[in-house]
Amino acid sequence: MLTCIIRYQIDPAKKAQFEQYARVWGQAIPRCGAGLVGYYAPHEGSSSLAYGIYNIESLAAYEAYRARLAADPLGRQNYEFAQQERFLLREDRTWLTLASAPHGAGPGGVA
């Protein structure tokens, strides 16, 4: 299993547009085959950093997922919305694997 963390730099004056964008991905991403953890908008601290996090089986599964997402009407609409509104200033993807599994009992044997 791979986890993709998308780090966005957004226009702080357009946080509401990012939140709308995130809500749409909340519908489209799971429908197209990825396990969405969530989208996160700025709250405290930096007003320009936001994140999207999802899980997928492999890079091959990711390629098939991206093709489905690009063909999805809601996905296409959301891509166009981002282009029109220009609230995304930068987008970086990082791929991670879970290193702490299995999760064991905490201090004192408490799980």
N, C-alpha and C positions, 0 to 999 in steps of 0.2 A: 504494500500500500504506500502511495506517495501522497504527501500533503503539499499543495501549492499555496503559497502565501503571496498575494499580490499587494504590493505597497504602492499606494497612490499618493501623489502630491496633488492636492486639489486647490482650487481658488477658494479661499476662505469666505468670500462674499457669495459663493454659490454652493454652500453646504446643503441647502434644501434640494438642489438639483441632484447632488450626489446621493442624498438619501432616497430620492425617487428612483434613481438608477439602481441603487442597491435593492430596493423592494422588488423591482422587475426581475433582477437576477435571482432573487429569492424564489421566484416561480420558474424561470426558464432553466436555470442550472440543474436542479434536481430532475426536471422533466427530460433533459438531454443526457443524463447519465452520470453526473458527478455528485458526490456526497457533500453538499454545502454545509460548512460549519457556520458561516455567517459573514456578513459585511459589517464593518465597524467604522463609524464616523467620528470625527474629532469631538472630544467633550471637554477635557482638561489638558493643559499643557499646549502642545502644538495645535494650531488651528488649521494646519494644512496637510496633516498626515491622516490617511485613512487606509483600511485594509479589507481585503476579501480573502477568505480562507475556505478551501475545499479539499476533499480527498478523492483520489482516483486510483484504480488498481495498478496502472503502469503507464509508461509514456506512449505505448501503442494504443491503450484505451483512451488516453488523452487526445491523441490525434483524431480518433473516431468521434469522440465527444465534441471537439472543436468543429468538426464538419457538421455534426447535427446542430450545434448551437448557431453556426453561421446560416444554416438553412431554416432555422426556426423563425417564424414570423415575429414573435415577441423578442427574440434575440436580435434580429435585424433591426427592429424598431428601436431597441435600446442602444445599439451601436450608433444609429443615426442620431438619436437624441443626444448622445455624448458629443458627437461631432458638431451638431448645431449649437449646443449650449456652451461648449468649450470650458467645462469645469474641471476636466482632467488635464493637469499640466505635465504629469509624468506618471508612468506605470512601469513597475519592475516586478518580475516574477522570480521567486525563489522556490526551488523544489527541495523538500526535506523528507527524511524517513524517521519514524519514531524510534528513538534510541533507548527509552526508559521502560519498554514493555518486557516482561509482564510487570505490572505495578504490584508491588508487594506491600506488606504491612508497614505502617509508619512507625515512628518511635513508640516504644512500649507495646509493640505488637498490635496496634490499632490499625485497622484497614480503612 
